[in-house]
Amino acid sequence: MECVILMGLQASGKSTFCKERFFNTHIRINLDMLRTRHRERIYLTASFEAKQPFVVDNTNPSAEDRKTYIELAKQHKFQVIGYFFEPDFEASLARNKERQGKTQVAEAGLRSVMNKLKPPELCEGFDRLFRVRAVNGAFVVEEMMG
């Protein structure tokens, strides 16, 4: 079973990538939709109990933010795969401005995540790590080593 953790700025393409890559195989767990950690925990627990692959589609900017997901996944014998979205602040800012209503994030929120965003390392507990870049409307995925 697989726990996929997405990491990156708001409006970096994480949700689009999730839909393109994992829509037919994984449950999507996202705080923007669920709104509370309590609801998130319910979906995590259900996924572990059902042995259902899932994707954590949040910004997850630091090792501390990722730690709980990784620890829980390891306890339940899930592989942990990470996808780090290479930050492009200006591109994320532009995409964010195209969003409507509550999906648009305040620029200060984007800057806050940018300041906290740290590339993941295998030693955090990941089994595999990938770097994702948006190039001409497509995602380029490369495995990160060591």
N, C-alpha and C positions, 0 to 999 in steps of 0.2 A: 504494500500500500504506500501511497505517496502523499506527502504534505509539501505543497509548493508555496514558497514565500516570495511575493513580489516586493521589490524595494525601489523607491524612486519618488521624485517630485510629483505633486499633483499635476495633472494634465501632461504627464510624460508619455502616456500611451499604455499604462498598465492594464486598465480595464479592457481596452480594445484588444490588446495582446491576449489577455485572459479569454476573451470571447473567441478569438481566432484559434487559439491553441488548445483550450481546455473545456470549451462549452459542452461537448458531448461526453466527457469522461470524468470531470471533477465538479464537486459542489463549490460554488464561489461564496466565500465568507468575506464580507466587506462592512466595515463600521459605518460608512456613509449610508448604507441601506438599513443595517440592523440598529444603529443609533446608540446601543449600550453594550458595555462589556458583558453584562449578564446574558443578553441575547446571543452575543458572539460565543460565549462559553457553552450555551445550549447546543449550538450548531457544531462546535468543535467536539463536544462530548458525543453527540449523535454520530458524527463522522467516524470517530474512533471506534465506537461500539459496533457500528455497521461495517467497519473496515472499508469505508468509502473514501476514495481519493478526494482531496480538496485543495483549494487555492485560497491563501490569505491575501486578499487584494486591498492592502492598506499601504501607507507610505513606508512604514517600518524603517525609519532612517538610521537607527543606531543598533548596535549589538544588544543593548538593553531592551529595546523595543522588540527585538526578534527572539530573545531568550526564552520567554514563556512558551511560544509556539514550538520552538525546537525541543525544549525539555519534554513537553507533553507528547510530541510526536515520537521522540526516542523511547519514552516510557511505554508507548503503545506499538512499538516495533515498526513505525512508519519510516520510510526513507524521507530525507529532507533535502529538497532541491530548491535552490535560490536563483532568482533572476533579478539582477541589479540593472536598473535603467540608468544608463550614463546620463548625468545631469546636463541639460541644456536649458538654463534658466530663461533665456529670452524666448526660445521656442515654446516652453511650457507656459510662460506668461502670455504669449500670443494666443495659444490654444485655449487657455483659461478665459481670456476675454471674449472668446466666441461662445462660451457656455452661457446657458440661460438660467435665470432664477437661482435656486439654492445650490445648483451644481457648480456655480462660479465661486471660487475661493478668493478671499481678500488677498491682495498682493503681499501684505504683511505675513499672512499664513504661509504663502509660498516661500517667502524669504526665510521664515523661521525654519521650515523643513530643509531648505537649502543649507542653512548654517549647521544643522544637526546631521546632515546626510554623510554617512561614512560607508565606503565600500565594504561589503561583507568579506569574511575570511573563513576558510574551511574549518579552522580551529574553533569556531563558534558552535560547530556541530553539524554543519552541512555535509551531505554526502557528495553533492555536486553543486557547482556554482557556474552561472552563466552571466555574461555581460550583454545587455541589449541596447542597441542604438537604432534610432529612427533615421532611415536614409531614403529620401525621395518617396515618402509615403509607405515604405516597407520596413519591416523589422529585420535587422541583422543581428544574429545571435552567435556569440562566440563563447566557448568554454573558458572559464578563468582557472588558471593553474595555481596551486599552492597559495 
